[in-house]
Amino acid sequence: MNTTQERRNAAAKFDSRLIQKRRSQPRLRRTAWGFVTAVFWGMYVYLWMPVITFLLWVLGIRNAYFELYLREHRVEPFLLIALPSLALCAAVLLIAWAEYNRWRFSGKDRRGAPPSAQLDEIARALGADVEIGAALNAGRVVVLNMDAQAIPRGVRNVLAPVEEVLIPA
């Protein structure tokens, strides 16, 4: 006994008009609908242009653009000289700074390995005995037993050290 509401819900849930997989649709139809979508987005932006123009006018960006670039369709000689000169100066400064840093740091490897710490220093830093530090250093896979204060109290080797055997070819 399906009621009309249940049938509507089922029909809306499995609506065959909804495309679940875009690639199932033919390429020409997808392209056409993509073009239609682009046209409508263009119309939407066109409708918003007066508001955007007003906001730019309120912020003074529109006036600055007209004063700097479009005043009576004249090209300002100052802008033709000053803007490229400023861009060239900025490029020269950046290149000079980069070359200075390359000269300053060339030949110096600051990524060197830190100095090795002694086993007794490591054990002392962990709060453990020197024997535990030596056992940790000697084992490949070990289980470290700790007390309630997280101080190492014992070490157990899980894998015994494997000796390499060279077989002549």
LINGISUL-V244953 format. One record per backbone hydrogen bond with DSSP energy under -0.5 kcal/mol. CO is the residue of the C=O (numbers start at 1). NH is the residue of the N-H. E is the energy in kcal/mol with one decimal. If there is no record, write none. Layout:
co->{CO & CO}
nh->{NH & NH}
e->{E & E}
This chain:
co->{3 & 4 & 5 & 6 & 7 & 8 & 9 & 10 & 12 & 15 & 18 & 20 & 21 & 22 & 26 & 27 & 28 & 29 & 30 & 31 & 32 & 33 & 34 & 35 & 36 & 37 & 38 & 39 & 40 & 41 & 42 & 43 & 44 & 45 & 48 & 48 & 49 & 50 & 51 & 52 & 53 & 54 & 55 & 56 & 56 & 56 & 57 & 60 & 61 & 62 & 63 & 64 & 65 & 65 & 66 & 66 & 70 & 70 & 71 & 74 & 76 & 77 & 78 & 79 & 79 & 81 & 82 & 83 & 84 & 85 & 86 & 87 & 88 & 89 & 90 & 91 & 92 & 93 & 94 & 95 & 96 & 97 & 98 & 99 & 100 & 101 & 102 & 105 & 107 & 108 & 109 & 118 & 119 & 120 & 121 & 122 & 123 & 123 & 129 & 130 & 131 & 132 & 133 & 134 & 135 & 141 & 141 & 142 & 143 & 143 & 145 & 145 & 147 & 150 & 151 & 154 & 156 & 158 & 161 & 164 & 165 & 166}
nh->{7 & 8 & 9 & 10 & 11 & 12 & 13 & 14 & 15 & 18 & 20 & 22 & 24 & 25 & 30 & 31 & 32 & 33 & 34 & 35 & 36 & 37 & 38 & 39 & 40 & 41 & 42 & 43 & 44 & 45 & 46 & 47 & 48 & 49 & 51 & 52 & 53 & 54 & 55 & 56 & 57 & 58 & 59 & 60 & 61 & 62 & 60 & 64 & 65 & 66 & 67 & 68 & 69 & 70 & 70 & 71 & 72 & 73 & 74 & 76 & 80 & 81 & 82 & 83 & 84 & 85 & 86 & 87 & 88 & 89 & 90 & 91 & 92 & 93 & 94 & 95 & 96 & 97 & 98 & 99 & 100 & 101 & 102 & 103 & 104 & 105 & 106 & 108 & 109 & 110 & 112 & 122 & 123 & 124 & 125 & 126 & 127 & 128 & 133 & 134 & 135 & 136 & 137 & 138 & 139 & 158 & 159 & 144 & 145 & 156 & 153 & 154 & 150 & 152 & 147 & 145 & 143 & 160 & 163 & 166 & 167 & 168}
e->{-2.0 & -2.3 & -2.5 & -2.4 & -2.6 & -2.7 & -2.0 & -1.9 & -0.8 & -1.1 & -0.7 & -0.6 & -1.5 & -1.5 & -2.3 & -2.7 & -2.5 & -2.6 & -2.1 & -2.3 & -2.5 & -2.4 & -2.3 & -2.4 & -2.3 & -2.4 & -2.3 & -2.2 & -2.1 & -2.5 & -2.4 & -1.9 & -1.2 & -1.0 & -0.5 & -2.1 & -2.9 & -2.3 & -2.4 & -2.4 & -2.3 & -2.7 & -2.3 & -0.7 & -1.5 & -1.2 & -0.6 & -2.0 & -2.3 & -2.3 & -2.9 & -2.5 & -2.5 & -0.9 & -0.7 & -0.5 & -0.6 & -1.3 & -2.2 & -0.6 & -1.6 & -1.3 & -3.8 & -1.3 & -0.5 & -1.5 & -2.9 & -2.3 & -2.5 & -2.5 & -2.4 & -2.2 & -2.6 & -2.6 & -2.3 & -2.4 & -2.7 & -2.5 & -2.3 & -2.5 & -2.5 & -2.3 & -2.2 & -2.5 & -2.7 & -2.3 & -0.9 & -1.3 & -0.6 & -0.9 & -0.6 & -2.0 & -2.6 & -2.3 & -2.3 & -2.0 & -1.1 & -2.9 & -1.6 & -2.4 & -2.3 & -2.5 & -2.1 & -1.9 & -1.9 & -2.8 & -1.2 & -0.5 & -0.6 & -2.2 & -3.3 & -1.6 & -1.7 & -0.5 & -1.8 & -3.0 & -2.8 & -0.5 & -0.5 & -0.5 & -0.6 & -0.6}
